[in-house]
Amino acid sequence: LTPPAVEDHKEKSELIPNNRKTATKLTMMLRNLPALCTWIILAAAGSFLAHGATADDLVFTNCNQNPCNQILQEFDRDEITNITKQIFQNLLGSVYPTIEQKLNNMLQYGVQVYKICASCSEYNHYNEGNDCHEEFCGLNAYGYNATVSGLLFVPTGMPQQPNVLKAGIWSHPTAAHTCNDIPSEGSWSRFQARHFNINIMVPLLTATSGNVALAPDNLGYGASYDYHIGYIIRRQYQTSAIPLWYKAQEMVRGMINNCSMQLGNSAFVAGYSEGGYGAIAIAEALDNCLGVSVSKVMAGAGPIQTTRSFMEITHNIDIQEFPARRLEYLVLIGASYAHWYPDHALLGNEWHTKIMNLTTVGSSGRTMRKAIPTYPDDPFQINAPALMDEYRSLLSTEGFGFCFNDTISKSVEGTYFCQAIRQNDLTNYLLSNEVDYELEVCHSRNDEVIPISNAVPLFQENYWLESFGNHDDAATPCVSYILDYLIDPDFVYAQVDEDKACLTNTGESPLTVSSTREASSGSTVFAANKQNYVGLLRAVFTTSIMFLF
């Protein structure tokens, strides 16, 4: 199973119809879509090649983009302090005093925020001949020429001495619209004292603590709107993040006297929901392919055991326990797997273009959900009946793990998509000796969207951090664990190797330095025992937050 190479598939921009009447006709069609659905596994089945999609079939929306590689916002320390404290006071109410010292320890510097853009083709020479790198950023990788985008957060007002900074990378939760609710587009208007925007707040606090922060938009979003999305496609997150890593190192080393400030060879990666999955995929590329020292990965409530998650979610939809307000996930996965695994056409011809259009025209999650039959109707009614019968039968007789069991007889189509899902399953990687960083999997037992089986029992003993409440509520404790790490002395004062590009002309060995930040009298306040901290989190999680999932 090899995902399509660049030359095998047109970019979205090549498919934009020139005929305005065609666009109008398609817009009317979308407004009057009959019940549209895709099964979370079999949605992958549609192929726009197999179904003969043409330029007149698809409509694509260009994002109203912020300019690339320029400053979007700049905050001094006082501004960040005032906004952050108001947000957390509004968020936590009477609980706020228990975390005030933690925030004081984080709020050290001003921050510049950049819209950052780059492509694999721009930096191909960095790892030419590296087979691992070639898989997601090589000449034949889908997205090789894509201009991917995101946000770069850089601390300001640091002491004027050689600063080799660590990085934090934030992988964002699910966004349906390809231009909204992603880090670089459509988020700043919501950065107010009354509103907690997770895609800004986590990287902002990372940067004001004295680190560089990156927040990729993901392929198919933002500046790469003219490429197809890759929802829960492992390589896509790597293709989206690694060029931004190269660009960030380049930009930071050139900001002050050329290399007097550097993004060093060290990073932690964090994310929630879809971003929990993306965080691990990004860390895999940084650690195994680029040789970046990954200090920790903090993955919250993501479908990291992808095969089991898809099967369990399928079962939950069958018994109508999966939340109807999340059914846009079926469209996102359907369009993604239809593009990345096009060899078998398993959806009816009449559905394929409609599903693809929902992800290319800039549809909101609400629009996607309206196009999908919901309970009490069967959301799987448009899929190939024989294959639906096969999977339902296997689920009832073999359980959620049948895709991993090659001795179980399956049809050609059933085997193909089991293999596709397994390619994007992170379980074997996480249990292998390839992982040499610290891993924390944060998940609630009451998560109604991503099953707790992603964390328990497989990761329970060594890696699981318990959260509380439903999928949205559980994000609060999971994010709080991330913020805890920002003031952990083991992270703050960790040694960092210099940016290798700063050594090109000197011939010197890598410089290893510690953080320039001085110890605060309160820097160990939150190294309290875990039992007490869990008690605080139980109080916090019930607070309502606006998250972009």
C-alpha positions as CSV (number, residue, x, y, z in Angstrom):
1,L,0.0,0.0,0.0
2,T,1.8,3.1,-1.2
3,P,0.0,6.5,-0.9
4,P,-0.2,8.4,-4.2
5,A,2.9,10.2,-5.5
6,V,2.6,13.8,-6.4
7,E,2.6,13.2,-10.1
8,D,-0.2,10.8,-9.9
9,H,-2.8,13.2,-8.6
10,K,-3.7,16.7,-9.5
11,E,-3.5,19.5,-7.0
12,K,-6.8,21.1,-6.1
13,S,-5.8,24.3,-7.9
14,E,-5.6,22.4,-11.1
15,L,-9.2,21.2,-10.7
16,I,-10.9,24.5,-10.1
17,P,-13.6,24.9,-12.7
18,N,-13.4,28.0,-14.9
19,N,-17.1,28.0,-15.7
20,R,-19.0,30.2,-13.1
21,K,-22.2,28.4,-14.0
22,T,-20.6,25.1,-12.9
23,A,-19.6,26.6,-9.6
24,T,-23.1,27.9,-9.1
25,K,-24.7,24.6,-10.0
26,L,-22.4,22.8,-7.5
27,T,-23.2,25.3,-4.8
28,M,-26.9,24.7,-5.2
29,M,-26.2,20.9,-5.2
30,L,-24.5,21.3,-1.9
31,R,-27.4,23.2,-0.4
32,N,-29.8,20.4,-1.4
33,L,-27.6,17.4,-0.6
34,P,-29.7,14.4,0.3
35,A,-28.5,12.5,3.4
36,L,-24.8,12.1,2.9
37,C,-22.8,9.6,5.0
38,T,-19.5,7.8,5.1
39,W,-18.6,5.0,7.3
40,I,-15.5,5.6,9.4
41,I,-13.6,2.7,7.9
42,L,-15.2,2.2,4.5
43,A,-15.3,6.0,3.9
44,A,-11.8,5.5,2.8
45,A,-13.2,3.5,0.0
46,G,-14.0,6.2,-2.6
47,S,-11.4,7.1,-5.1
48,F,-11.8,10.2,-7.2
49,L,-9.7,8.4,-9.9
50,A,-11.9,5.3,-9.8
51,H,-15.0,7.4,-9.9
52,G,-13.8,9.5,-12.8
53,A,-13.9,12.9,-11.0
54,T,-13.1,15.7,-13.4
55,A,-12.3,19.4,-13.1
56,D,-16.1,20.1,-13.3
57,D,-16.9,17.9,-10.4
58,L,-14.9,19.6,-7.6
59,V,-15.0,23.1,-6.2
60,F,-12.1,24.5,-4.1
61,T,-12.0,27.4,-1.8
62,N,-8.9,29.6,-1.5
63,C,-8.3,30.8,2.1
64,N,-8.1,34.5,2.8
65,Q,-4.6,34.0,3.9
66,N,-2.5,36.1,6.2
67,P,0.9,36.9,4.6
68,C,3.6,34.2,5.0
69,N,6.7,34.6,7.1
70,Q,5.7,38.0,8.6
71,I,4.8,39.1,12.1
72,L,1.0,38.8,12.8
73,Q,1.1,39.9,16.4
74,E,3.5,41.2,19.0
75,F,3.0,41.2,22.8
76,D,5.1,42.5,25.6
77,R,5.3,40.6,28.8
78,D,2.7,42.8,30.6
79,E,0.2,42.3,27.8
80,I,0.6,38.6,27.9
81,T,0.4,38.6,31.7
82,N,-2.8,40.6,31.8
83,I,-4.6,38.7,29.1
84,T,-3.5,35.3,30.4
85,K,-4.5,36.0,34.0
86,Q,-7.9,37.3,33.0
87,I,-8.5,34.2,30.8
88,F,-7.6,31.8,33.6
89,Q,-9.5,33.8,36.3
90,N,-12.6,33.6,34.1
91,L,-12.0,30.0,33.3
92,L,-11.2,28.7,36.8
93,G,-13.0,31.1,39.1
94,S,-12.3,30.2,42.8
95,V,-9.7,27.6,41.7
96,Y,-7.5,30.3,40.1
97,P,-5.4,31.1,43.1
98,T,-4.1,27.5,43.2
99,I,-2.4,28.0,39.8
100,E,-1.4,31.6,40.0
101,Q,2.1,30.9,41.0
102,K,2.5,28.4,38.1
103,L,1.4,31.2,35.7
104,N,3.9,33.6,37.3
105,N,6.7,31.2,36.7
106,M,5.7,30.9,33.0
107,L,5.2,34.6,32.1
108,Q,8.8,35.6,31.6
109,Y,9.1,37.3,28.2
110,G,7.3,39.1,25.4
111,V,6.4,37.1,22.3
112,Q,6.4,37.8,18.5
113,V,4.0,35.6,16.5
114,Y,4.7,34.9,12.8
115,K,2.7,33.2,10.1
116,I,5.3,30.7,8.9
117,C,5.2,28.9,5.5
118,A,7.6,26.4,3.9
119,S,7.6,23.3,1.7
120,C,9.5,20.0,1.6
121,S,10.9,21.0,-1.9
122,E,12.5,24.1,-0.3
123,Y,14.5,22.0,2.1
124,N,14.9,18.7,0.3
125,H,18.7,19.0,0.3
126,Y,18.8,18.9,4.1
127,N,18.1,15.1,4.2
128,E,18.7,14.0,0.7
129,G,19.2,10.2,0.6
130,N,17.6,9.7,4.0
131,D,15.1,7.0,3.3
132,C,13.0,7.8,6.4
133,H,12.8,11.5,5.4
134,E,12.0,10.5,1.8
135,E,8.7,8.8,2.9
136,F,7.0,12.0,4.0
137,C,9.2,14.8,2.5
138,G,10.8,13.2,-0.6
139,L,10.4,14.0,-4.2
140,N,7.6,11.4,-4.6
141,A,5.8,12.2,-1.4
142,Y,2.3,13.7,-1.7
143,G,2.6,17.3,-0.6
144,Y,6.3,17.6,-1.6
145,N,5.6,20.9,-3.4
146,A,2.9,22.1,-1.0
147,T,3.4,25.4,0.8
148,V,2.4,24.3,4.3
149,S,1.7,26.9,7.0
150,G,1.4,27.5,10.7
151,L,2.3,29.8,13.5
152,L,5.8,30.5,14.9
153,F,6.0,32.0,18.4
154,V,9.4,33.5,19.4
155,P,10.2,35.0,22.9
156,T,11.5,38.6,23.0
157,G,13.4,40.6,25.7
158,M,15.7,37.7,26.6
159,P,19.2,38.5,28.0
160,Q,21.6,39.5,25.2
161,Q,23.9,36.5,25.2
162,P,24.0,33.3,23.1
163,N,20.5,31.8,23.5
164,V,20.0,28.3,22.2
165,L,16.3,27.7,22.7
166,K,14.2,24.6,23.0
167,A,11.0,24.2,21.0
168,G,7.5,23.1,21.8
169,I,5.3,21.9,18.9
170,W,1.5,22.0,19.2
171,S,-0.6,19.7,17.0
172,H,-4.1,21.2,16.9
173,P,-7.5,19.4,17.4
174,T,-9.8,18.6,14.6
175,A,-10.8,21.5,12.3
176,A,-13.4,20.8,9.6
177,H,-13.1,24.1,7.7
178,T,-9.9,24.3,5.7
179,C,-9.5,28.0,6.4
180,N,-11.0,28.5,9.9
181,D,-10.2,27.4,13.4
182,I,-6.6,26.5,12.5
183,P,-3.6,28.2,14.1
184,S,-2.7,30.6,11.3
185,E,-6.2,31.6,10.1
186,G,-9.3,32.6,11.8
187,S,-8.1,32.4,15.4
188,W,-6.8,35.8,16.4
189,S,-10.2,37.4,16.6
190,R,-11.0,35.0,19.4
191,F,-7.9,35.8,21.5
192,Q,-9.6,37.7,24.2
193,A,-9.7,37.7,27.9
194,R,-13.0,36.0,28.0
195,H,-12.1,33.2,25.5
196,F,-9.6,30.4,25.9
197,N,-8.3,29.6,22.4
198,I,-6.2,26.4,22.8
199,N,-4.4,26.9,19.4
200,I,-3.0,30.2,20.6
201,M,-2.7,29.8,24.4
202,V,-0.6,26.6,24.6
203,P,2.1,27.8,22.1
204,L,2.0,31.4,23.6
205,L,2.7,30.1,27.1
206,T,5.4,27.9,25.7
207,A,7.1,31.0,24.1
208,T,6.6,33.4,27.0
209,S,8.4,30.7,29.1
210,G,11.5,31.2,27.0
211,N,11.1,28.7,24.2
212,V,10.2,28.7,20.5
213,A,6.8,27.3,19.7
214,L,5.4,26.0,16.4
215,A,1.8,25.2,15.6
216,P,1.3,23.6,12.1
217,D,-2.0,24.0,10.2
218,N,-1.7,20.6,8.6
219,L,-1.7,19.7,4.9
220,G,-4.8,20.8,3.0
221,Y,-5.4,23.7,5.5
222,G,-4.3,27.3,5.4
223,A,-1.7,28.0,2.7
224,S,-1.9,24.4,1.4
225,Y,-5.6,24.7,0.8
226,D,-5.0,23.4,-2.8
227,Y,-4.0,20.0,-1.5
228,H,-6.2,17.2,-0.2
229,I,-6.5,16.8,3.6
230,G,-5.1,13.8,5.4
231,Y,-7.2,13.2,8.5
232,I,-5.5,10.5,10.7
233,I,-3.0,9.9,7.9
234,R,0.4,9.5,9.6
235,R,2.6,10.9,6.9
236,Q,0.5,14.0,6.5
237,Y,1.3,15.4,9.9
238,Q,5.0,14.9,9.2
239,T,4.8,16.6,5.8
240,S,3.0,19.5,7.5
241,A,5.5,20.0,10.4
242,I,9.0,19.2,9.2
243,P,9.4,22.0,6.6
244,L,8.1,24.4,9.3
245,W,10.8,23.1,11.6
246,Y,13.5,23.9,9.0
247,K,12.0,27.3,8.3
248,A,11.7,28.1,12.1
249,Q,15.4,27.3,12.6
250,E,16.3,29.5,9.7
251,M,14.2,32.4,10.8
252,V,15.3,32.3,14.5
253,R,19.0,32.1,13.7
254,G,18.7,35.2,11.5
255,M,16.7,37.4,13.9
256,I,19.5,38.8,16.2
257,N,23.0,39.1,14.9
258,N,22.9,35.9,13.0
259,C,23.0,32.9,15.4
260,S,23.1,34.8,18.7
261,M,19.7,33.3,19.1
262,Q,19.0,29.8,17.8
263,L,16.4,27.1,17.8
264,G,18.5,24.3,19.1
265,N,18.1,20.6,18.4
266,S,15.6,19.8,21.1
267,A,11.8,19.8,21.2
268,F,8.7,18.5,23.0
269,V,5.5,17.8,21.1
270,A,2.0,18.0,22.4
271,G,-1.6,17.8,21.1
272,Y,-5.2,17.0,22.0
273,S,-7.8,14.9,20.1
274,E,-6.7,14.6,16.5
275,G,-3.7,16.6,17.7
276,G,-2.8,13.9,20.2
277,Y,-2.4,11.5,17.2
278,G,-0.5,14.2,15.2
279,A,1.9,14.9,18.1
280,I,3.2,11.3,18.0
281,A,3.5,11.2,14.2
282,I,5.5,14.5,14.3
283,A,7.7,13.2,17.1
284,E,8.4,10.1,15.1
285,A,9.8,12.1,12.2
286,L,11.8,14.5,14.4
287,D,13.3,11.7,16.4
288,N,13.9,9.0,13.9
289,C,14.5,10.9,10.7
290,L,16.0,14.3,11.7
291,G,17.8,13.3,14.8
292,V,16.1,16.0,16.9
293,S,16.2,15.3,20.6
294,V,12.6,14.9,21.6
295,S,12.3,15.4,25.4
296,K,8.7,14.4,25.8
297,V,5.5,13.7,23.8
298,M,2.2,14.6,25.5
299,A,-0.7,13.1,23.6
300,G,-4.2,13.8,24.8
301,A,-7.2,11.7,23.7
302,G,-6.1,10.9,20.2
303,P,-6.8,7.7,18.2
304,I,-3.3,6.4,18.5
305,Q,-4.4,2.8,18.5
306,T,-6.0,3.7,15.2
307,T,-7.3,0.2,14.1
308,R,-9.0,-0.5,17.3
309,S,-10.4,3.0,17.6
310,F,-12.0,2.9,14.1
311,M,-13.6,-0.5,14.9
312,E,-14.9,0.6,18.3
313,I,-16.2,3.9,16.9
314,T,-17.9,1.9,14.1
315,H,-19.6,-0.3,16.7
316,N,-20.6,2.8,18.7
317,I,-22.2,4.4,15.7
318,D,-24.1,1.1,15.0
319,I,-25.6,1.2,18.4
320,Q,-26.1,5.0,18.2
321,E,-23.8,5.9,21.1
322,F,-21.3,7.9,19.1
323,P,-22.3,11.6,19.5
324,A,-24.2,12.9,16.5
325,R,-22.5,16.3,16.9
326,R,-19.2,14.6,15.8
327,L,-20.4,12.9,12.7
328,E,-18.3,15.3,10.5
329,Y,-15.4,13.1,11.4
330,L,-16.9,10.5,9.0
331,V,-16.6,13.0,6.1
332,L,-13.0,14.0,7.1
333,I,-11.9,10.4,7.2
334,G,-13.8,9.5,4.1
335,A,-12.3,12.2,2.0
336,S,-8.8,11.6,3.4
337,Y,-8.6,7.8,2.8
338,A,-10.4,8.2,-0.5
339,H,-7.4,10.3,-1.7
340,W,-4.5,8.6,0.0
341,Y,-5.7,5.0,-0.7
342,P,-7.5,5.1,-4.1
343,D,-6.9,1.6,-5.4
344,H,-10.4,0.3,-4.5
345,A,-13.7,2.1,-5.0
346,L,-16.0,0.9,-2.3
347,L,-18.5,3.8,-2.1
348,G,-21.3,4.3,-4.5
349,N,-20.4,6.5,-7.5
350,E,-23.1,9.0,-6.5
351,W,-21.4,9.7,-3.1
352,H,-17.7,10.2,-3.9
353,T,-17.6,13.7,-5.3
354,K,-20.1,14.9,-2.7
355,I,-17.8,13.7,0.1
356,M,-14.7,15.2,-1.5
357,N,-16.5,18.5,-2.1
358,L,-17.5,18.8,1.6
359,T,-13.8,19.0,2.5
360,T,-12.6,21.2,-0.4
361,V,-15.2,24.0,-0.5
362,G,-14.5,25.1,3.1
363,S,-17.5,23.5,4.8
364,S,-18.0,23.9,8.5
365,G,-18.5,20.9,10.7
366,R,-22.1,21.8,11.0
367,T,-22.5,21.8,7.2
368,M,-20.9,18.4,7.0
369,R,-23.2,17.0,9.7
370,K,-26.3,18.3,7.9
371,A,-25.2,16.4,4.8
372,I,-25.0,13.1,6.8
373,P,-27.9,10.9,7.8
374,T,-28.0,10.8,11.5
375,Y,-29.8,8.8,14.2
376,P,-32.3,7.1,14.1
377,D,-31.3,6.5,10.4
378,D,-28.4,4.2,9.7
379,P,-25.3,6.4,8.9
380,F,-23.8,3.4,7.0
381,Q,-26.6,3.1,4.5
382,I,-24.7,4.4,1.5
383,N,-21.8,2.0,1.8
384,A,-21.4,-1.2,-0.2
385,P,-23.8,-3.6,1.5
386,A,-21.6,-6.7,1.1
387,L,-18.7,-5.1,2.7
388,M,-20.8,-3.6,5.5
389,D,-22.2,-7.0,6.2
390,E,-18.7,-8.5,6.3
391,Y,-17.3,-5.9,8.7
392,R,-20.4,-6.1,11.0
393,S,-20.1,-9.8,11.0
394,L,-16.4,-9.7,11.9
395,L,-17.0,-7.2,14.6
396,S,-19.6,-9.4,16.2
397,T,-17.6,-12.7,16.0
398,E,-14.0,-11.6,16.2
399,G,-14.1,-8.3,18.1
400,F,-12.3,-5.0,17.5
401,G,-9.0,-6.5,16.6
402,F,-10.0,-8.5,13.5
403,C,-8.0,-6.1,11.2
404,F,-4.8,-7.2,12.9
405,N,-5.5,-10.9,12.5
406,D,-4.3,-11.9,9.0
407,T,-5.6,-15.5,9.6
408,I,-9.2,-14.3,9.5
409,S,-10.6,-14.5,6.0
410,K,-11.7,-11.2,4.4
411,S,-12.6,-10.0,1.0
412,V,-10.1,-8.2,-1.2
413,E,-11.6,-4.8,-0.2
414,G,-11.8,-5.7,3.4
415,T,-8.2,-6.8,3.5
416,Y,-7.1,-3.6,1.6
417,F,-8.6,-1.2,4.0
418,C,-7.5,-3.1,7.1
419,Q,-4.0,-2.7,5.8
420,A,-4.5,1.0,5.1
421,I,-5.7,1.6,8.6
422,R,-2.9,-0.5,10.1
423,Q,-0.4,1.7,8.2
424,N,-1.6,4.6,10.2
425,D,-1.8,2.8,13.5
426,L,0.8,4.1,16.0
427,T,0.6,1.1,18.4
428,N,3.6,-0.9,17.2
429,Y,5.8,2.2,16.8
430,L,5.0,3.3,20.4
431,L,5.8,-0.2,21.8
432,S,9.1,-0.5,19.7
433,N,12.6,0.3,20.7
434,E,12.5,3.3,18.3
435,V,10.9,5.4,21.0
436,D,13.6,6.8,23.2
437,Y,11.6,9.9,24.5
438,E,9.2,10.2,27.5
439,L,5.6,9.6,26.5
440,E,2.5,10.6,28.3
441,V,-1.0,9.6,27.1
442,C,-3.7,11.7,28.7
443,H,-7.2,10.3,28.4
444,S,-10.5,10.2,30.3
445,R,-12.4,7.0,31.1
446,N,-15.6,8.8,30.2
447,D,-14.5,10.0,26.7
448,E,-17.5,9.5,24.5
449,V,-15.6,10.2,21.2
450,I,-12.2,8.5,21.3
451,P,-12.5,5.3,23.3
452,I,-10.4,5.0,26.5
453,S,-9.1,1.7,25.1
454,N,-6.5,4.0,23.3
455,A,-4.8,4.4,26.7
456,V,-6.0,1.6,29.0
457,P,-4.9,-1.0,29.5
458,L,-2.0,-0.9,27.0
459,F,-0.3,2.3,28.2
460,Q,-1.9,2.4,31.7
461,E,1.1,1.2,33.8
462,N,3.8,3.4,32.4
463,Y,2.4,6.2,30.3
464,W,-1.2,7.0,31.1
465,L,-2.2,10.3,32.8
466,E,-5.8,10.2,33.9
467,S,-8.2,13.0,32.9
468,F,-11.8,13.5,33.7
469,G,-15.2,14.1,32.1
470,N,-16.2,13.9,28.4
471,H,-14.0,14.5,25.4
472,D,-14.2,18.3,25.7
473,D,-14.0,18.6,29.5
474,A,-11.0,16.2,29.6
475,A,-8.9,18.7,27.6
476,T,-8.6,21.0,30.6
477,P,-6.5,18.6,32.8
478,C,-4.6,17.4,29.7
479,V,-3.5,20.9,28.8
480,S,-2.7,21.6,32.5
481,Y,-0.3,18.7,32.4
482,I,1.4,20.4,29.4
483,L,1.7,23.7,31.3
484,D,3.2,21.8,34.2
485,Y,5.9,20.6,32.0
486,L,6.9,24.1,31.0
487,I,8.0,24.9,34.5
488,D,9.5,21.5,35.3
489,P,13.1,22.1,36.2
490,D,14.2,19.1,34.2
491,F,12.8,20.8,31.1
492,V,13.7,24.4,32.0
493,Y,17.4,23.7,32.6
494,A,17.9,20.9,30.2
495,Q,21.0,21.2,28.0
496,V,20.4,21.9,24.3
497,D,22.7,21.2,21.3
498,E,23.3,24.2,19.0
499,D,21.6,24.6,15.6
500,K,23.9,22.7,13.3
501,A,23.6,25.4,10.6
502,C,25.3,27.9,13.0
503,L,28.4,25.7,12.9
504,T,28.9,25.6,9.2
505,N,31.5,28.3,9.0
506,T,33.3,27.8,12.3
507,G,34.1,24.1,12.3
508,E,33.4,24.0,16.0
509,S,31.7,21.2,17.8
510,P,28.0,21.8,18.9
511,L,27.6,24.3,21.6
512,T,25.7,22.9,24.6
513,V,24.0,25.4,26.9
514,S,21.4,25.6,29.6
515,S,18.4,27.9,29.7
516,T,19.3,31.5,30.5
517,R,16.3,31.9,32.7
518,E,17.1,32.2,36.4
519,A,15.4,30.0,38.9
520,S,12.2,31.4,40.4
521,S,11.5,31.0,44.1
522,G,8.2,29.3,43.1
523,S,9.6,27.1,40.4
524,T,9.1,23.9,42.4
525,V,5.7,24.8,43.8
526,F,3.9,22.5,41.4
527,A,6.1,19.5,41.9
528,A,3.6,18.5,44.5
529,N,2.6,14.9,44.8
530,K,0.3,13.6,42.0
531,Q,-2.6,12.7,44.3
532,N,-3.1,16.3,45.4
533,Y,-2.7,17.6,41.9
534,V,-5.3,15.1,40.6
535,G,-7.7,16.5,43.2
536,L,-7.2,20.0,41.7
537,L,-7.8,18.7,38.2
538,R,-11.1,17.1,39.3
539,A,-12.2,20.6,40.4
540,V,-11.0,22.2,37.2
541,F,-12.3,19.9,34.5
542,T,-16.0,20.8,35.0
543,T,-15.3,24.4,34.0
544,S,-16.6,25.2,30.5
545,I,-14.1,26.1,27.9
546,M,-14.5,26.8,24.2
547,F,-12.2,24.3,22.4
548,L,-11.9,24.0,18.7
549,F,-12.5,20.2,18.2
